[in-house]
């Protein structure tokens, strides 16, 4: 990720440094958005669930970004 992407986490706003992805024995996937500051037990933002649901959520998110950045998109 690029450091100029702002995120809001449990302690306020931070710049996203990278994304982590882990797979657990039960098949669940965890996606974390991490800042440059070290964390103790959990990244500031975490998505955790069945792999197919995480994929669907991220696909929907990408589609929404594509739509918002298309030439015909108009800001409210």
mmJSON file of the N, C-alpha and C atoms, coordinates in Angstrom:
{"data_MODEL":{"atom_site":{
"group_PDB":["ATOM","ATOM","ATOM","ATOM","ATOM","ATOM","ATOM","ATOM","ATOM","ATOM","ATOM","ATOM","ATOM","ATOM","ATOM","ATOM","ATOM","ATOM","ATOM","ATOM","ATOM","ATOM","ATOM","ATOM","ATOM","ATOM","ATOM","ATOM","ATOM","ATOM","ATOM","ATOM","ATOM","ATOM","ATOM","ATOM","ATOM","ATOM","ATOM","ATOM","ATOM","ATOM","ATOM","ATOM","ATOM","ATOM","ATOM","ATOM","ATOM","ATOM","ATOM","ATOM","ATOM","ATOM","ATOM","ATOM","ATOM","ATOM","ATOM","ATOM","ATOM","ATOM","ATOM","ATOM","ATOM","ATOM","ATOM","ATOM","ATOM","ATOM","ATOM","ATOM","ATOM","ATOM","ATOM","ATOM","ATOM","ATOM","ATOM","ATOM","ATOM","ATOM","ATOM","ATOM","ATOM","ATOM","ATOM","ATOM","ATOM","ATOM","ATOM","ATOM","ATOM","ATOM","ATOM","ATOM","ATOM","ATOM","ATOM","ATOM","ATOM","ATOM","ATOM","ATOM","ATOM","ATOM","ATOM","ATOM","ATOM","ATOM","ATOM","ATOM","ATOM","ATOM","ATOM","ATOM","ATOM","ATOM","ATOM","ATOM","ATOM","ATOM","ATOM","ATOM","ATOM","ATOM","ATOM","ATOM","ATOM","ATOM","ATOM","ATOM","ATOM","ATOM","ATOM","ATOM","ATOM","ATOM","ATOM","ATOM","ATOM","ATOM","ATOM","ATOM","ATOM","ATOM","ATOM","ATOM","ATOM","ATOM","ATOM","ATOM","ATOM","ATOM","ATOM","ATOM","ATOM","ATOM","ATOM","ATOM","ATOM","ATOM","ATOM","ATOM","ATOM","ATOM","ATOM","ATOM","ATOM","ATOM","ATOM","ATOM","ATOM","ATOM","ATOM","ATOM","ATOM","ATOM","ATOM","ATOM","ATOM","ATOM","ATOM","ATOM","ATOM","ATOM","ATOM","ATOM","ATOM","ATOM","ATOM","ATOM","ATOM","ATOM","ATOM","ATOM","ATOM","ATOM","ATOM","ATOM","ATOM","ATOM","ATOM","ATOM","ATOM","ATOM","ATOM","ATOM","ATOM","ATOM","ATOM","ATOM","ATOM","ATOM","ATOM","ATOM","ATOM","ATOM","ATOM","ATOM","ATOM","ATOM","ATOM","ATOM","ATOM","ATOM","ATOM","ATOM"],
"id":[1,2,3,4,5,6,7,8,9,10,11,12,13,14,15,16,17,18,19,20,21,22,23,24,25,26,27,28,29,30,31,32,33,34,35,36,37,38,39,40,41,42,43,44,45,46,47,48,49,50,51,52,53,54,55,56,57,58,59,60,61,62,63,64,65,66,67,68,69,70,71,72,73,74,75,76,77,78,79,80,81,82,83,84,85,86,87,88,89,90,91,92,93,94,95,96,97,98,99,100,101,102,103,104,105,106,107,108,109,110,111,112,113,114,115,116,117,118,119,120,121,122,123,124,125,126,127,128,129,130,131,132,133,134,135,136,137,138,139,140,141,142,143,144,145,146,147,148,149,150,151,152,153,154,155,156,157,158,159,160,161,162,163,164,165,166,167,168,169,170,171,172,173,174,175,176,177,178,179,180,181,182,183,184,185,186,187,188,189,190,191,192,193,194,195,196,197,198,199,200,201,202,203,204,205,206,207,208,209,210,211,212,213,214,215,216,217,218,219,220,221,222,223,224,225,226,227,228],
"type_symbol":["N","C","C","N","C","C","N","C","C","N","C","C","N","C","C","N","C","C","N","C","C","N","C","C","N","C","C","N","C","C","N","C","C","N","C","C","N","C","C","N","C","C","N","C","C","N","C","C","N","C","C","N","C","C","N","C","C","N","C","C","N","C","C","N","C","C","N","C","C","N","C","C","N","C","C","N","C","C","N","C","C","N","C","C","N","C","C","N","C","C","N","C","C","N","C","C","N","C","C","N","C","C","N","C","C","N","C","C","N","C","C","N","C","C","N","C","C","N","C","C","N","C","C","N","C","C","N","C","C","N","C","C","N","C","C","N","C","C","N","C","C","N","C","C","N","C","C","N","C","C","N","C","C","N","C","C","N","C","C","N","C","C","N","C","C","N","C","C","N","C","C","N","C","C","N","C","C","N","C","C","N","C","C","N","C","C","N","C","C","N","C","C","N","C","C","N","C","C","N","C","C","N","C","C","N","C","C","N","C","C","N","C","C","N","C","C","N","C","C","N","C","C","N","C","C","N","C","C"],
"label_atom_id":["N","CA","C","N","CA","C","N","CA","C","N","CA","C","N","CA","C","N","CA","C","N","CA","C","N","CA","C","N","CA","C","N","CA","C","N","CA","C","N","CA","C","N","CA","C","N","CA","C","N","CA","C","N","CA","C","N","CA","C","N","CA","C","N","CA","C","N","CA","C","N","CA","C","N","CA","C","N","CA","C","N","CA","C","N","CA","C","N","CA","C","N","CA","C","N","CA","C","N","CA","C","N","CA","C","N","CA","C","N","CA","C","N","CA","C","N","CA","C","N","CA","C","N","CA","C","N","CA","C","N","CA","C","N","CA","C","N","CA","C","N","CA","C","N","CA","C","N","CA","C","N","CA","C","N","CA","C","N","CA","C","N","CA","C","N","CA","C","N","CA","C","N","CA","C","N","CA","C","N","CA","C","N","CA","C","N","CA","C","N","CA","C","N","CA","C","N","CA","C","N","CA","C","N","CA","C","N","CA","C","N","CA","C","N","CA","C","N","CA","C","N","CA","C","N","CA","C","N","CA","C","N","CA","C","N","CA","C","N","CA","C","N","CA","C","N","CA","C","N","CA","C","N","CA","C","N","CA","C","N","CA","C","N","CA","C"],
"label_alt_id":[null,null,null,null,null,null,null,null,null,null,null,null,null,null,null,null,null,null,null,null,null,null,null,null,null,null,null,null,null,null,null,null,null,null,null,null,null,null,null,null,null,null,null,null,null,null,null,null,null,null,null,null,null,null,null,null,null,null,null,null,null,null,null,null,null,null,null,null,null,null,null,null,null,null,null,null,null,null,null,null,null,null,null,null,null,null,null,null,null,null,null,null,null,null,null,null,null,null,null,null,null,null,null,null,null,null,null,null,null,null,null,null,null,null,null,null,null,null,null,null,null,null,null,null,null,null,null,null,null,null,null,null,null,null,null,null,null,null,null,null,null,null,null,null,null,null,null,null,null,null,null,null,null,null,null,null,null,null,null,null,null,null,null,null,null,null,null,null,null,null,null,null,null,null,null,null,null,null,null,null,null,null,null,null,null,null,null,null,null,null,null,null,null,null,null,null,null,null,null,null,null,null,null,null,null,null,null,null,null,null,null,null,null,null,null,null,null,null,null,null,null,null,null,null,null,null,null,null],
"label_comp_id":["UNK","UNK","UNK","UNK","UNK","UNK","UNK","UNK","UNK","UNK","UNK","UNK","UNK","UNK","UNK","UNK","UNK","UNK","UNK","UNK","UNK","UNK","UNK","UNK","UNK","UNK","UNK","UNK","UNK","UNK","UNK","UNK","UNK","UNK","UNK","UNK","UNK","UNK","UNK","UNK","UNK","UNK","UNK","UNK","UNK","UNK","UNK","UNK","UNK","UNK","UNK","UNK","UNK","UNK","UNK","UNK","UNK","UNK","UNK","UNK","UNK","UNK","UNK","UNK","UNK","UNK","UNK","UNK","UNK","UNK","UNK","UNK","UNK","UNK","UNK","UNK","UNK","UNK","UNK","UNK","UNK","UNK","UNK","UNK","UNK","UNK","UNK","UNK","UNK","UNK","UNK","UNK","UNK","UNK","UNK","UNK","UNK","UNK","UNK","UNK","UNK","UNK","UNK","UNK","UNK","UNK","UNK","UNK","UNK","UNK","UNK","UNK","UNK","UNK","UNK","UNK","UNK","UNK","UNK","UNK","UNK","UNK","UNK","UNK","UNK","UNK","UNK","UNK","UNK","UNK","UNK","UNK","UNK","UNK","UNK","UNK","UNK","UNK","UNK","UNK","UNK","UNK","UNK","UNK","UNK","UNK","UNK","UNK","UNK","UNK","UNK","UNK","UNK","UNK","UNK","UNK","UNK","UNK","UNK","UNK","UNK","UNK","UNK","UNK","UNK","UNK","UNK","UNK","UNK","UNK","UNK","UNK","UNK","UNK","UNK","UNK","UNK","UNK","UNK","UNK","UNK","UNK","UNK","UNK","UNK","UNK","UNK","UNK","UNK","UNK","UNK","UNK","UNK","UNK","UNK","UNK","UNK","UNK","UNK","UNK","UNK","UNK","UNK","UNK","UNK","UNK","UNK","UNK","UNK","UNK","UNK","UNK","UNK","UNK","UNK","UNK","UNK","UNK","UNK","UNK","UNK","UNK","UNK","UNK","UNK","UNK","UNK","UNK"],
"label_asym_id":["A","A","A","A","A","A","A","A","A","A","A","A","A","A","A","A","A","A","A","A","A","A","A","A","A","A","A","A","A","A","A","A","A","A","A","A","A","A","A","A","A","A","A","A","A","A","A","A","A","A","A","A","A","A","A","A","A","A","A","A","A","A","A","A","A","A","A","A","A","A","A","A","A","A","A","A","A","A","A","A","A","A","A","A","A","A","A","A","A","A","A","A","A","A","A","A","A","A","A","A","A","A","A","A","A","A","A","A","A","A","A","A","A","A","A","A","A","A","A","A","A","A","A","A","A","A","A","A","A","A","A","A","A","A","A","A","A","A","A","A","A","A","A","A","A","A","A","A","A","A","A","A","A","A","A","A","A","A","A","A","A","A","A","A","A","A","A","A","A","A","A","A","A","A","A","A","A","A","A","A","A","A","A","A","A","A","A","A","A","A","A","A","A","A","A","A","A","A","A","A","A","A","A","A","A","A","A","A","A","A","A","A","A","A","A","A","A","A","A","A","A","A","A","A","A","A","A","A"],
"label_entity_id":["1","1","1","1","1","1","1","1","1","1","1","1","1","1","1","1","1","1","1","1","1","1","1","1","1","1","1","1","1","1","1","1","1","1","1","1","1","1","1","1","1","1","1","1","1","1","1","1","1","1","1","1","1","1","1","1","1","1","1","1","1","1","1","1","1","1","1","1","1","1","1","1","1","1","1","1","1","1","1","1","1","1","1","1","1","1","1","1","1","1","1","1","1","1","1","1","1","1","1","1","1","1","1","1","1","1","1","1","1","1","1","1","1","1","1","1","1","1","1","1","1","1","1","1","1","1","1","1","1","1","1","1","1","1","1","1","1","1","1","1","1","1","1","1","1","1","1","1","1","1","1","1","1","1","1","1","1","1","1","1","1","1","1","1","1","1","1","1","1","1","1","1","1","1","1","1","1","1","1","1","1","1","1","1","1","1","1","1","1","1","1","1","1","1","1","1","1","1","1","1","1","1","1","1","1","1","1","1","1","1","1","1","1","1","1","1","1","1","1","1","1","1","1","1","1","1","1","1"],
"label_seq_id":[1,1,1,2,2,2,3,3,3,4,4,4,5,5,5,6,6,6,7,7,7,8,8,8,9,9,9,10,10,10,11,11,11,12,12,12,13,13,13,14,14,14,15,15,15,16,16,16,17,17,17,18,18,18,19,19,19,20,20,20,21,21,21,22,22,22,23,23,23,24,24,24,25,25,25,26,26,26,27,27,27,28,28,28,29,29,29,30,30,30,31,31,31,32,32,32,33,33,33,34,34,34,35,35,35,36,36,36,37,37,37,38,38,38,39,39,39,40,40,40,41,41,41,42,42,42,43,43,43,44,44,44,45,45,45,46,46,46,47,47,47,48,48,48,49,49,49,50,50,50,51,51,51,52,52,52,53,53,53,54,54,54,55,55,55,56,56,56,57,57,57,58,58,58,59,59,59,60,60,60,61,61,61,62,62,62,63,63,63,64,64,64,65,65,65,66,66,66,67,67,67,68,68,68,69,69,69,70,70,70,71,71,71,72,72,72,73,73,73,74,74,74,75,75,75,76,76,76],
"pdbx_PDB_ins_code":[null,null,null,null,null,null,null,null,null,null,null,null,null,null,null,null,null,null,null,null,null,null,null,null,null,null,null,null,null,null,null,null,null,null,null,null,null,null,null,null,null,null,null,null,null,null,null,null,null,null,null,null,null,null,null,null,null,null,null,null,null,null,null,null,null,null,null,null,null,null,null,null,null,null,null,null,null,null,null,null,null,null,null,null,null,null,null,null,null,null,null,null,null,null,null,null,null,null,null,null,null,null,null,null,null,null,null,null,null,null,null,null,null,null,null,null,null,null,null,null,null,null,null,null,null,null,null,null,null,null,null,null,null,null,null,null,null,null,null,null,null,null,null,null,null,null,null,null,null,null,null,null,null,null,null,null,null,null,null,null,null,null,null,null,null,null,null,null,null,null,null,null,null,null,null,null,null,null,null,null,null,null,null,null,null,null,null,null,null,null,null,null,null,null,null,null,null,null,null,null,null,null,null,null,null,null,null,null,null,null,null,null,null,null,null,null,null,null,null,null,null,null,null,null,null,null,null,null],
"Cartn_x":[0.838,0.0,0.873,0.26,0.983,0.733,1.757,1.624,0.62,0.134,-0.796,-2.262,-2.522,-3.892,-4.239,-5.234,-5.638,-6.728,-6.643,-7.616,-8.023,-9.2,-9.616,-9.682,-8.952,-8.902,-9.37,-9.084,-9.566,-8.992,-7.833,-7.204,-7.182,-8.048,-8.1,-7.537,-7.121,-6.641,-5.191,-4.859,-3.483,-3.265,-2.01,-1.652,-1.398,-2.049,-1.862,-0.477,0.237,1.569,1.534,0.747,0.672,-0.58,-0.854,-1.968,-1.383,-1.893,-1.478,-2.65,-2.348,-3.38,-2.911,-3.762,-3.461,-4.613,-4.284,-5.297,-5.194,-6.346,-6.391,-6.793,-6.568,-6.879,-8.342,-9.23,-10.66,-11.066,-10.101,-10.373,-10.667,-10.865,-11.117,-9.886,-10.152,-9.107,-9.162,-7.995,-7.917,-7.138,-7.726,-7.074,-6.882,-5.653,-5.351,-4.759,-5.173,-4.573,-3.694,-2.412,-1.399,-0.735,-0.496,0.257,1.735,2.564,3.998,4.314,3.373,3.581,3.354,4.194,3.994,2.7,2.074,0.881,1.142,0.418,0.675,-0.127,-1.425,-2.245,-3.091,-3.295,-4.234,-3.968,-3.942,-3.795,-4.967,-4.818,-5.893,-7.202,-7.105,-8.3,-8.138,-9.149,-9.103,-10.431,-10.363,-11.518,-11.262,-12.219,-12.019,-13.286,-13.178,-14.349,-14.022,-15.055,-14.858,-14.239,-13.337,-12.601,-13.523,-14.599,-15.481,-16.173,-16.521,-17.166,-16.181,-14.941,-13.909,-13.656,-13.547,-13.341,-14.491,-15.733,-16.892,-16.868,-16.557,-16.501,-15.449,-14.27,-13.2,-13.508,-14.178,-14.597,-15.615,-16.586,-17.584,-16.93,-15.939,-15.227,-14.486,-13.782,-13.065,-14.031,-15.171,-16.166,-16.683,-16.896,-17.369,-16.321,-15.047,-13.967,-13.893,-13.992,-13.97,-15.119,-16.304,-17.46,-17.267,-16.762,-16.556,-15.482,-14.537,-13.464,-13.676,-14.824,-15.106,-15.358,-15.239,-15.402,-16.793,-17.797,-19.159,-19.538,-18.638,-18.947,-18.995,-19.969,-20.122,-20.15,-19.31,-19.288,-20.54,-21.041,-22.243,-21.928],
"Cartn_y":[-1.186,0.0,1.235,2.319,3.585,4.319,4.935,5.612,6.762,7.234,8.354,7.902,6.648,6.163,6.248,7.09,7.271,6.282,5.755,4.806,5.269,4.841,5.124,3.807,3.724,2.519,2.789,1.888,1.983,3.179,3.671,4.814,6.077,6.151,7.344,7.081,8.143,8.073,7.623,6.869,6.441,6.274,6.246,5.991,4.498,3.917,2.491,2.267,1.341,1.0,-0.279,-1.261,-2.529,-3.294,-4.343,-5.242,-6.613,-7.254,-8.615,-9.553,-10.77,-11.785,-13.083,-13.657,-14.924,-15.889,-17.178,-18.223,-19.086,-19.375,-20.163,-21.595,-22.476,-23.901,-24.146,-23.292,-23.472,-22.967,-22.455,-21.971,-20.489,-19.851,-18.414,-17.655,-16.496,-15.588,-14.332,-13.804,-12.526,-11.552,-10.404,-9.328,-8.183,-7.744,-6.64,-5.474,-4.273,-3.048,-2.501,-2.369,-2.1,-0.755,-0.032,1.212,0.91,1.93,1.722,1.542,1.903,1.72,0.255,-0.276,-1.664,-1.815,-2.988,-3.266,-4.496,-4.601,-5.71,-6.951,-6.82,-8.014,-8.035,-6.897,-6.839,-5.587,-5.704,-4.514,-3.553,-2.288,-1.319,-1.696,-2.315,-2.738,-4.202,-5.013,-6.444,-6.89,-7.641,-8.338,-9.814,-10.523,-11.935,-12.692,-13.747,-14.54,-15.602,-16.303,-17.328,-16.715,-17.451,-16.946,-16.433,-17.171,-16.729,-15.419,-15.207,-13.951,-12.788,-13.036,-11.994,-11.615,-12.627,-12.351,-11.532,-11.899,-11.16,-9.712,-9.507,-8.155,-7.319,-7.892,-7.148,-6.916,-7.869,-7.687,-6.561,-6.544,-5.47,-4.117,-4.11,-2.875,-2.361,-3.259,-2.854,-2.343,-3.009,-2.566,-1.17,-0.911,0.406,1.483,1.148,2.097,2.365,1.303,1.468,2.366,2.149,2.953,4.412,4.618,5.981,6.748,6.025,6.682,6.701,6.198,6.205,7.634,7.853,9.184,9.76,8.907,9.397,9.622,9.314,9.483,10.964,11.322,12.699,12.708,13.551,13.65,14.349,13.897,14.5,15.792],
"Cartn_z":[0.0,0.0,0.0,-0.341,-0.343,0.967,1.51,2.797,2.818,1.681,1.69,1.731,2.022,2.182,3.66,3.978,5.364,5.742,6.944,7.478,8.869,9.276,10.652,11.4,12.485,13.299,14.708,15.598,16.973,17.722,17.308,17.996,17.152,16.151,15.311,13.924,13.284,11.897,11.851,10.775,10.548,9.054,8.651,7.256,7.077,6.086,5.806,5.217,5.786,5.284,4.454,4.91,4.182,4.604,3.858,4.153,4.444,5.482,5.804,5.553,5.138,4.919,5.555,6.382,7.052,6.834,6.724,6.631,7.882,8.487,9.709,9.399,10.37,10.186,9.857,10.378,10.116,8.733,7.957,6.611,6.541,7.691,7.687,7.236,6.679,6.215,7.067,7.382,8.088,7.229,6.968,6.237,7.218,7.377,8.286,7.534,7.891,7.349,8.46,8.163,9.181,8.941,10.032,9.957,10.182,10.139,10.364,11.845,12.726,14.162,14.534,15.394,15.807,16.622,16.513,17.305,18.144,19.256,20.177,19.823,19.691,19.541,18.283,17.661,16.542,15.717,14.388,13.551,13.775,13.407,13.59,12.881,11.714,10.983,10.61,10.923,10.635,10.038,8.948,8.387,8.622,9.18,9.47,9.147,8.324,7.989,6.973,6.508,5.481,4.222,3.604,2.444,1.34,1.044,-0.039,0.296,1.554,1.948,1.935,2.348,2.282,0.825,-0.06,-1.486,-2.051,-1.705,-2.198,-1.723,-0.446,0.097,-0.618,-0.817,-1.485,-2.958,-3.613,-5.008,-5.108,-4.194,-4.171,-3.899,-3.012,-2.699,-3.927,-4.628,-5.829,-6.897,-7.071,-8.047,-7.687,-6.407,-5.976,-6.241,-6.021,-6.31,-7.806,-8.612,-10.074,-10.532,-9.985,-10.351,-9.941,-8.74,-8.232,-9.008,-9.595,-10.323,-11.832,-12.266,-13.711,-14.172,-15.46,-16.039,-15.792,-15.637,-15.476,-14.014,-13.079,-11.658,-11.301,-10.477,-10.033,-8.509,-7.918,-6.456,-5.951,-4.82,-4.23,-3.536],
"occupancy":[1.0,1.0,1.0,1.0,1.0,1.0,1.0,1.0,1.0,1.0,1.0,1.0,1.0,1.0,1.0,1.0,1.0,1.0,1.0,1.0,1.0,1.0,1.0,1.0,1.0,1.0,1.0,1.0,1.0,1.0,1.0,1.0,1.0,1.0,1.0,1.0,1.0,1.0,1.0,1.0,1.0,1.0,1.0,1.0,1.0,1.0,1.0,1.0,1.0,1.0,1.0,1.0,1.0,1.0,1.0,1.0,1.0,1.0,1.0,1.0,1.0,1.0,1.0,1.0,1.0,1.0,1.0,1.0,1.0,1.0,1.0,1.0,1.0,1.0,1.0,1.0,1.0,1.0,1.0,1.0,1.0,1.0,1.0,1.0,1.0,1.0,1.0,1.0,1.0,1.0,1.0,1.0,1.0,1.0,1.0,1.0,1.0,1.0,1.0,1.0,1.0,1.0,1.0,1.0,1.0,1.0,1.0,1.0,1.0,1.0,1.0,1.0,1.0,1.0,1.0,1.0,1.0,1.0,1.0,1.0,1.0,1.0,1.0,1.0,1.0,1.0,1.0,1.0,1.0,1.0,1.0,1.0,1.0,1.0,1.0,1.0,1.0,1.0,1.0,1.0,1.0,1.0,1.0,1.0,1.0,1.0,1.0,1.0,1.0,1.0,1.0,1.0,1.0,1.0,1.0,1.0,1.0,1.0,1.0,1.0,1.0,1.0,1.0,1.0,1.0,1.0,1.0,1.0,1.0,1.0,1.0,1.0,1.0,1.0,1.0,1.0,1.0,1.0,1.0,1.0,1.0,1.0,1.0,1.0,1.0,1.0,1.0,1.0,1.0,1.0,1.0,1.0,1.0,1.0,1.0,1.0,1.0,1.0,1.0,1.0,1.0,1.0,1.0,1.0,1.0,1.0,1.0,1.0,1.0,1.0,1.0,1.0,1.0,1.0,1.0,1.0,1.0,1.0,1.0,1.0,1.0,1.0,1.0,1.0,1.0,1.0,1.0,1.0],
"B_iso_or_equiv":[0.0,0.0,0.0,0.0,0.0,0.0,0.0,0.0,0.0,0.0,0.0,0.0,0.0,0.0,0.0,0.0,0.0,0.0,0.0,0.0,0.0,0.0,0.0,0.0,0.0,0.0,0.0,0.0,0.0,0.0,0.0,0.0,0.0,0.0,0.0,0.0,0.0,0.0,0.0,0.0,0.0,0.0,0.0,0.0,0.0,0.0,0.0,0.0,0.0,0.0,0.0,0.0,0.0,0.0,0.0,0.0,0.0,0.0,0.0,0.0,0.0,0.0,0.0,0.0,0.0,0.0,0.0,0.0,0.0,0.0,0.0,0.0,0.0,0.0,0.0,0.0,0.0,0.0,0.0,0.0,0.0,0.0,0.0,0.0,0.0,0.0,0.0,0.0,0.0,0.0,0.0,0.0,0.0,0.0,0.0,0.0,0.0,0.0,0.0,0.0,0.0,0.0,0.0,0.0,0.0,0.0,0.0,0.0,0.0,0.0,0.0,0.0,0.0,0.0,0.0,0.0,0.0,0.0,0.0,0.0,0.0,0.0,0.0,0.0,0.0,0.0,0.0,0.0,0.0,0.0,0.0,0.0,0.0,0.0,0.0,0.0,0.0,0.0,0.0,0.0,0.0,0.0,0.0,0.0,0.0,0.0,0.0,0.0,0.0,0.0,0.0,0.0,0.0,0.0,0.0,0.0,0.0,0.0,0.0,0.0,0.0,0.0,0.0,0.0,0.0,0.0,0.0,0.0,0.0,0.0,0.0,0.0,0.0,0.0,0.0,0.0,0.0,0.0,0.0,0.0,0.0,0.0,0.0,0.0,0.0,0.0,0.0,0.0,0.0,0.0,0.0,0.0,0.0,0.0,0.0,0.0,0.0,0.0,0.0,0.0,0.0,0.0,0.0,0.0,0.0,0.0,0.0,0.0,0.0,0.0,0.0,0.0,0.0,0.0,0.0,0.0,0.0,0.0,0.0,0.0,0.0,0.0,0.0,0.0,0.0,0.0,0.0,0.0],
"pdbx_formal_charge":[null,null,null,null,null,null,null,null,null,null,null,null,null,null,null,null,null,null,null,null,null,null,null,null,null,null,null,null,null,null,null,null,null,null,null,null,null,null,null,null,null,null,null,null,null,null,null,null,null,null,null,null,null,null,null,null,null,null,null,null,null,null,null,null,null,null,null,null,null,null,null,null,null,null,null,null,null,null,null,null,null,null,null,null,null,null,null,null,null,null,null,null,null,null,null,null,null,null,null,null,null,null,null,null,null,null,null,null,null,null,null,null,null,null,null,null,null,null,null,null,null,null,null,null,null,null,null,null,null,null,null,null,null,null,null,null,null,null,null,null,null,null,null,null,null,null,null,null,null,null,null,null,null,null,null,null,null,null,null,null,null,null,null,null,null,null,null,null,null,null,null,null,null,null,null,null,null,null,null,null,null,null,null,null,null,null,null,null,null,null,null,null,null,null,null,null,null,null,null,null,null,null,null,null,null,null,null,null,null,null,null,null,null,null,null,null,null,null,null,null,null,null,null,null,null,null,null,null],
"auth_seq_id":[1,1,1,2,2,2,3,3,3,4,4,4,5,5,5,6,6,6,7,7,7,8,8,8,9,9,9,10,10,10,11,11,11,12,12,12,13,13,13,14,14,14,15,15,15,16,16,16,17,17,17,18,18,18,19,19,19,20,20,20,21,21,21,22,22,22,23,23,23,24,24,24,25,25,25,26,26,26,27,27,27,28,28,28,29,29,29,30,30,30,31,31,31,32,32,32,33,33,33,34,34,34,35,35,35,36,36,36,37,37,37,38,38,38,39,39,39,40,40,40,41,41,41,42,42,42,43,43,43,44,44,44,45,45,45,46,46,46,47,47,47,48,48,48,49,49,49,50,50,50,51,51,51,52,52,52,53,53,53,54,54,54,55,55,55,56,56,56,57,57,57,58,58,58,59,59,59,60,60,60,61,61,61,62,62,62,63,63,63,64,64,64,65,65,65,66,66,66,67,67,67,68,68,68,69,69,69,70,70,70,71,71,71,72,72,72,73,73,73,74,74,74,75,75,75,76,76,76],
"auth_comp_id":["UNK","UNK","UNK","UNK","UNK","UNK","UNK","UNK","UNK","UNK","UNK","UNK","UNK","UNK","UNK","UNK","UNK","UNK","UNK","UNK","UNK","UNK","UNK","UNK","UNK","UNK","UNK","UNK","UNK","UNK","UNK","UNK","UNK","UNK","UNK","UNK","UNK","UNK","UNK","UNK","UNK","UNK","UNK","UNK","UNK","UNK","UNK","UNK","UNK","UNK","UNK","UNK","UNK","UNK","UNK","UNK","UNK","UNK","UNK","UNK","UNK","UNK","UNK","UNK","UNK","UNK","UNK","UNK","UNK","UNK","UNK","UNK","UNK","UNK","UNK","UNK","UNK","UNK","UNK","UNK","UNK","UNK","UNK","UNK","UNK","UNK","UNK","UNK","UNK","UNK","UNK","UNK","UNK","UNK","UNK","UNK","UNK","UNK","UNK","UNK","UNK","UNK","UNK","UNK","UNK","UNK","UNK","UNK","UNK","UNK","UNK","UNK","UNK","UNK","UNK","UNK","UNK","UNK","UNK","UNK","UNK","UNK","UNK","UNK","UNK","UNK","UNK","UNK","UNK","UNK","UNK","UNK","UNK","UNK","UNK","UNK","UNK","UNK","UNK","UNK","UNK","UNK","UNK","UNK","UNK","UNK","UNK","UNK","UNK","UNK","UNK","UNK","UNK","UNK","UNK","UNK","UNK","UNK","UNK","UNK","UNK","UNK","UNK","UNK","UNK","UNK","UNK","UNK","UNK","UNK","UNK","UNK","UNK","UNK","UNK","UNK","UNK","UNK","UNK","UNK","UNK","UNK","UNK","UNK","UNK","UNK","UNK","UNK","UNK","UNK","UNK","UNK","UNK","UNK","UNK","UNK","UNK","UNK","UNK","UNK","UNK","UNK","UNK","UNK","UNK","UNK","UNK","UNK","UNK","UNK","UNK","UNK","UNK","UNK","UNK","UNK","UNK","UNK","UNK","UNK","UNK","UNK","UNK","UNK","UNK","UNK","UNK","UNK"],
"auth_asym_id":["A","A","A","A","A","A","A","A","A","A","A","A","A","A","A","A","A","A","A","A","A","A","A","A","A","A","A","A","A","A","A","A","A","A","A","A","A","A","A","A","A","A","A","A","A","A","A","A","A","A","A","A","A","A","A","A","A","A","A","A","A","A","A","A","A","A","A","A","A","A","A","A","A","A","A","A","A","A","A","A","A","A","A","A","A","A","A","A","A","A","A","A","A","A","A","A","A","A","A","A","A","A","A","A","A","A","A","A","A","A","A","A","A","A","A","A","A","A","A","A","A","A","A","A","A","A","A","A","A","A","A","A","A","A","A","A","A","A","A","A","A","A","A","A","A","A","A","A","A","A","A","A","A","A","A","A","A","A","A","A","A","A","A","A","A","A","A","A","A","A","A","A","A","A","A","A","A","A","A","A","A","A","A","A","A","A","A","A","A","A","A","A","A","A","A","A","A","A","A","A","A","A","A","A","A","A","A","A","A","A","A","A","A","A","A","A","A","A","A","A","A","A","A","A","A","A","A","A"],
"auth_atom_id":["N","CA","C","N","CA","C","N","CA","C","N","CA","C","N","CA","C","N","CA","C","N","CA","C","N","CA","C","N","CA","C","N","CA","C","N","CA","C","N","CA","C","N","CA","C","N","CA","C","N","CA","C","N","CA","C","N","CA","C","N","CA","C","N","CA","C","N","CA","C","N","CA","C","N","CA","C","N","CA","C","N","CA","C","N","CA","C","N","CA","C","N","CA","C","N","CA","C","N","CA","C","N","CA","C","N","CA","C","N","CA","C","N","CA","C","N","CA","C","N","CA","C","N","CA","C","N","CA","C","N","CA","C","N","CA","C","N","CA","C","N","CA","C","N","CA","C","N","CA","C","N","CA","C","N","CA","C","N","CA","C","N","CA","C","N","CA","C","N","CA","C","N","CA","C","N","CA","C","N","CA","C","N","CA","C","N","CA","C","N","CA","C","N","CA","C","N","CA","C","N","CA","C","N","CA","C","N","CA","C","N","CA","C","N","CA","C","N","CA","C","N","CA","C","N","CA","C","N","CA","C","N","CA","C","N","CA","C","N","CA","C","N","CA","C","N","CA","C","N","CA","C","N","CA","C","N","CA","C","N","CA","C","N","CA","C"],
"pdbx_PDB_model_num":[1,1,1,1,1,1,1,1,1,1,1,1,1,1,1,1,1,1,1,1,1,1,1,1,1,1,1,1,1,1,1,1,1,1,1,1,1,1,1,1,1,1,1,1,1,1,1,1,1,1,1,1,1,1,1,1,1,1,1,1,1,1,1,1,1,1,1,1,1,1,1,1,1,1,1,1,1,1,1,1,1,1,1,1,1,1,1,1,1,1,1,1,1,1,1,1,1,1,1,1,1,1,1,1,1,1,1,1,1,1,1,1,1,1,1,1,1,1,1,1,1,1,1,1,1,1,1,1,1,1,1,1,1,1,1,1,1,1,1,1,1,1,1,1,1,1,1,1,1,1,1,1,1,1,1,1,1,1,1,1,1,1,1,1,1,1,1,1,1,1,1,1,1,1,1,1,1,1,1,1,1,1,1,1,1,1,1,1,1,1,1,1,1,1,1,1,1,1,1,1,1,1,1,1,1,1,1,1,1,1,1,1,1,1,1,1,1,1,1,1,1,1,1,1,1,1,1,1]
}}}
